[in-house]
Amino acid sequence: MSEVNHWRRVVLWWLLASVIMTPVVVFLLGPGLPPGNGTVESSGQVVDNTVLLAVSTPVALAVLVYFVYAIVAFRERSPETVVDGPPIRGHAHIQIWWLIVTTGIVLFLAGYGTVRLLADGAGGGQGPNPIAAPAGASHALRVQVIAQQWKFTYRWPAYGGIETPEIELPTNTIIQFNVTSLDVIHSFWAYQLGVKADANPGINNIAYVTTKGPLTFNVRCAELCGLWHGYMFDTGRVVPKSQWARWMARQRILYAPGAHLLPPYAPQYFPQPTRRGG
């Protein structure tokens, strides 16, 4: 009776599992991955998450298939006590292939991530001088996000520098978020927009997003910022451009009279240390 080639069996089972599960991950699980498809950036993040999950699926299956096969094929079947098998100190072929495959995966993901980052900017904030921006960013609608204990306010430099306690954005528009803070470190996380940028005092952290259709999105502070950090959230909306124009007209009527009490618009502010409570 010929000896069983366990290595060949493991490889065949792994190939079969990968051929079945990788398309399942890409076509069934992928479209439902966060953060959704509300903006160009969030859609891109769904694609990126799908690629990462598709690449990791065969790797995870290799571990699981080997684990299950070892339990089934090498389990103790008789009650007699048996001695341990000969120690295995290394297998040159497996080690070489492990290095080749893992190095290839890491280099591929590094290159893919770099290309995707430079393609159309990112929602993670790139500091005051972004190295990547979407096409047409020079015509973006600027919105300054001002974080403070414990709320976000929004300033509109193209509309008299008014500051609003709520945020609405027009559809099909490139938005340039200028994120800063008046006291401690916060984090502006607009989940459905695919934006998450640190808000640091004295720093302008720029993040881009390109809106699509109407959308309701949640804003959270994702950086522990004091006693009431958990209550620092907003709900914003992306609305048709005509509706947004009416909303902005109302905000200017409400808040323009008090705009002269605000400091002149600046990319960042340097608050007094006494503001840093909590």
MARDREN-936711 format. One record per residue (C-alpha): x, y, z; residue in one letter. Coordinates in steps of 0.25 Angstrom, whole numbers, plus 2048, in hexadecimal, padded with zeros to 3 digits. Last residue first. Layout:
residues N
XYZa
...
end
This chain:
residues 278
7CD91287Cg
7D491F879g
7DD92486Fr
7D793286Cr
7E0938877t
7EC93586Ep
7E7940864q
7E493B856p
7ED93C84Af
7E593B83Ey
7E6935831q
7E3937822p
7DF945826a
7D294D825y
7D295982Dp
7CE95783Cp
7BF95683El
7B7962843l
7B6968835h
7AE95B831a
7A395E83Bg
79A964831p
79D95A827a
79894E82Fy
78994D82Cl
78895481Fi
79594D81Ar
78F94081Fq
782942817r
78A94480Aa
79293880Dm
78692F80Ew
780935801r
78D9327FAa
78D924800w
77F9227FAq
7839267ECs
79091E7EDk
7889117F1p
78B90C7FFv
797906807v
793906816r
79A907823g
797900831t
7A090483Cd
7A88FE847f
7B0902853m
7A88FB85Ey
7B28F0861g
7BD8FA863h
7B690186Ew
7C18FF879l
7CD902870g
7D2901862c
7D48F285Fl
7D58F2850e
7CB8ED846a
7C28F9847c
7B58F583Fr
7AE8FA833v
7A28F182Dn
79E8F281Ff
7908F4818t
7918F3809l
78C8F97FCp
7958F67F0g
7A48F67EEk
7AD8FE7F6t
7BC8FF7F3t
7C58FF7FFv
7D2906802y
7DA90780Fa
7E2913814i
7E8914822n
7EA922826n
7F3922833i
7F392C83Fg
7EA923847p
7E9915842n
7DD90F83Ba
7E1901835d
7DA8FD829a
7D08F1826k
7C88F3819v
7C18E7811g
7B48F0810l
7AC8E5817q
7B58E6823y
7B78F5825a
7C28F482Fw
7C9901834f
7D38FD83Es
7D690684Bh
7E390B851i
7E191585Bv
7DC92485Bd
7D792C84Fl
7D9921844s
7DC91F835t
7D6918829v
7D691F81Bn
7CC917814f
7CD919805q
7C09147FEi
7BF9107EFi
7B19117EBt
7A79077E6n
79C90A7F0t
79D9167F9p
7A1915808l
79A918815e
7A091A822i
79B91F82Fe
7A092983Ap
7A393382Ft
7AE93D82Ee
7AE949824i
7BA94C81Dg
7B3955813g
7AE94A80Ay
7BB945804a
7C2943811p
7B793A816w
7BA936825r
7B492982By
7B392683At
7B6919841f
7B391684Fk
7B891385Dw
7C2919860q
7C791F853q
7C891A844a
7C8925839i
7C591F82Bv
7C8929821q
7C0926814v
7C692A806r
7BE9277FAl
7C89217F0a
7CC9297E3h
7DB9267E5s
7D79187E8a
7D39157D9g
7DA9087D9a
7DB9027E6p
7E79067EFa
7F48FF7F3a
8009057FAi
7F790D803p
7FE91A809n
7F791D816p
7F790F81Cg
7F2903814q
7E590081Ag
7DF8F281Ag
7D58F380Eg
7DF8F1803a
7E48F77F7g
7DF8F37E9d
7EA8EA7E3a
7F58EC7EDl
7EF8E37F8l
7EB8D87EEr
7F98D87E8v
7FF8D77F5t
7F68CC7FAg
7F88C47EEy
8078C57EFg
8078C17FEa
7FD8B67FCl
8058B07F1f
8128B17F8l
80C8AA805v
80689F7FCi
81389C7F5g
81B89C802t
811892808t
8118897FBv
8208897FAi
823887808l
81987C80Aw
81F8757FDw
82D876803i
829870810q
82086580Ai
82C861801h
83686180Da
82E859816h
83385B825g
837854832r
82C849831i
82D84083Ep
82A83183Bp
81D82D840g
81882C84Ed
81681F854v
809818855v
800814860t
7F680A85Ce
7E780F85Bp
7E780F84Cs
7E3819842r
7EC825847e
7E983183Dr
7F2833831f
7E9833826a
7DD83A82Cv
7E4844835i
7EF84782Ba
7E5849820y
7DD853828v
7E985B82Cf
7EF85A81Dy
7E285F818v
7E086A822l
7EE870820v
7EE86F810a
7DF875811l
7E5881818a
7EF88380Ev
7E5881802p
7DB88B809t
7E689680Bs
7E789A7FDv
7D789B7FBa
7D68A2809l
7E08AD805l
7DA8AE7F7v
7CC8B07FDt
7D18BA807n
7D78C27FCd
7CA8C17F4v
7C28C6800v
7CC8D1802q
7CA8D67F4g
7BB8D67F6s
7BE8DE803s
7C78E87FBe
7BD8EA7F0v
7B28EC7FAt
7A68E5800g
7AB8D77FCn
7AC8D0809g
7B68D1814p
7B78C6816p
7B58B880El
7A88B4808g
7AD8B47FAp
7B98AB7FEg
7B18A0805l
7AA89A7F9l
7B289D7ECf
7C189D7F2v
7BF8947FEv
7B78897F6v
7C188B7EBp
7CC8877F5t
7C587C7FCm
7C38727F1i
7D08737E9v
7D78747F7s
7D18687FDa
7D485F7F1l
7E38657F1l
7E4862800w
7DE8547FEw
7E88517F3l
7F48577FBv
7F184F807v
7EF8427FFr
7FD8447F8r
804846806w
7FD83A80Bh
803831801n
7FE823806v
808818806e
80680D7FCs
800800800m
end
